[in-house]
Amino acid sequence: MRRDPLTERETRRKISDPYDVDYFAKKHGISSKDASRIINLHRSDRDSSDRAGYQLKSTL
């Protein structure tokens, strides 16, 4: 069964979208200000953003 190319492109785009600041802050238990800084630094790289969020939480 073949995938619809339009659906595949939309899925790829959604994965690379940057995090929502409030969601990211709640997920990692950090302030919205810190979450915003991390997201701005790492942009759409969610893996790097998550690693930075976990590191920040472990240092608090």
Residue frames as qw, qx, qy, qz and C-alpha x, y, z in Angstrom:
[[0.000, 0.888, 0.459, 0.000, 0.00, 0.00, 0.00],
 [0.442, 0.360, 0.000, 0.822, 1.47, 3.37, -1.03],
 [0.223, -0.589, -0.417, 0.655, 1.48, 6.39, 1.19],
 [0.247, 0.902, 0.317, 0.158, -0.06, 9.62, 0.09],
 [0.576, 0.247, -0.111, 0.771, 2.86, 12.03, -0.65],
 [0.157, -0.686, -0.037, -0.709, 0.95, 15.03, 0.72],
 [0.771, -0.607, -0.099, -0.165, 0.31, 13.30, 4.05],
 [0.858, -0.086, -0.124, 0.491, 3.95, 12.24, 4.24],
 [0.335, 0.469, -0.064, 0.815, 5.17, 15.81, 3.67],
 [0.417, -0.707, -0.054, -0.568, 2.79, 17.19, 6.33],
 [0.883, -0.440, -0.140, 0.086, 3.98, 14.59, 8.83],
 [0.719, 0.112, -0.118, 0.675, 7.61, 15.47, 8.23],
 [0.061, 0.607, -0.013, 0.792, 6.89, 19.16, 8.63],
 [0.626, -0.676, -0.109, -0.373, 5.04, 18.64, 11.91],
 [0.885, -0.266, -0.179, 0.337, 7.91, 16.63, 13.38],
 [0.564, 0.172, -0.073, 0.805, 10.34, 19.44, 12.67],
 [0.182, -0.814, -0.187, -0.519, 8.10, 22.19, 14.09],
 [0.171, 0.356, -0.597, 0.699, 9.55, 23.82, 17.22],
 [0.290, -0.374, -0.821, 0.320, 8.10, 23.00, 20.61],
 [0.285, -0.798, -0.270, -0.456, 5.33, 25.00, 22.21],
 [0.145, 0.510, -0.527, 0.664, 7.00, 26.87, 25.10],
 [0.608, -0.381, 0.309, -0.624, 4.33, 26.08, 27.71],
 [0.979, 0.014, -0.136, -0.152, 4.24, 22.38, 26.80],
 [0.672, 0.400, -0.470, 0.409, 8.04, 22.15, 26.88],
 [0.100, -0.521, 0.487, -0.694, 8.25, 23.92, 30.26],
 [0.792, -0.275, 0.210, -0.504, 5.62, 21.64, 31.80],
 [0.940, 0.188, -0.283, -0.003, 7.20, 18.51, 30.31],
 [0.637, 0.310, -0.465, 0.530, 10.60, 19.28, 31.84],
 [0.550, -0.706, -0.387, 0.221, 9.42, 21.04, 35.01],
 [0.453, -0.096, -0.001, 0.886, 11.25, 24.27, 34.21],
 [0.124, 0.644, 0.258, -0.710, 10.18, 27.90, 33.92],
 [0.593, 0.722, 0.355, 0.018, 8.67, 29.25, 30.72],
 [0.077, 0.936, -0.298, -0.170, 11.54, 31.71, 30.45],
 [0.395, -0.471, 0.761, 0.210, 14.13, 28.89, 30.53],
 [0.655, 0.324, 0.680, 0.064, 12.05, 26.83, 28.11],
 [0.437, 0.884, 0.113, -0.119, 11.87, 29.75, 25.69],
 [0.089, -0.811, 0.537, 0.214, 15.65, 30.18, 25.80],
 [0.530, -0.180, 0.812, 0.162, 16.24, 26.49, 25.09],
 [0.617, 0.565, 0.548, 0.002, 13.76, 26.40, 22.21],
 [0.292, 0.938, -0.096, -0.162, 15.25, 29.54, 20.66],
 [0.253, -0.671, 0.663, 0.214, 18.73, 28.08, 20.94],
 [0.408, -0.099, 0.891, 0.173, 17.92, 24.66, 19.44],
 [0.422, 0.236, -0.343, -0.805, 15.07, 25.70, 17.09],
 [0.841, 0.065, -0.173, -0.509, 13.41, 22.66, 15.53],
 [0.502, 0.272, -0.807, 0.150, 15.88, 20.07, 16.86],
 [0.724, -0.516, -0.086, -0.450, 13.66, 18.40, 19.42],
 [0.893, -0.113, -0.338, 0.273, 16.27, 15.88, 20.53],
 [0.429, 0.266, -0.301, 0.809, 18.74, 18.62, 21.44],
 [0.342, -0.523, 0.025, -0.780, 15.99, 20.63, 23.12],
 [0.860, -0.401, -0.239, -0.206, 14.96, 17.64, 25.21],
 [0.778, 0.005, -0.358, 0.517, 18.53, 16.93, 26.26],
 [0.160, 0.381, -0.220, 0.884, 19.00, 20.56, 27.29],
 [0.574, -0.509, -0.099, -0.634, 15.71, 20.49, 29.21],
 [0.903, -0.298, -0.305, 0.057, 16.69, 17.34, 31.10],
 [0.606, 0.159, -0.326, 0.708, 20.14, 18.78, 31.88],
 [0.106, -0.485, 0.120, -0.859, 18.67, 22.02, 33.19],
 [0.744, -0.484, -0.171, -0.428, 16.16, 20.18, 35.38],
 [0.887, -0.165, -0.335, 0.273, 18.87, 17.95, 36.84],
 [0.440, 0.251, -0.287, 0.813, 20.97, 20.98, 37.80],
 [0.326, -0.586, -0.043, -0.741, 18.12, 22.74, 39.64]]
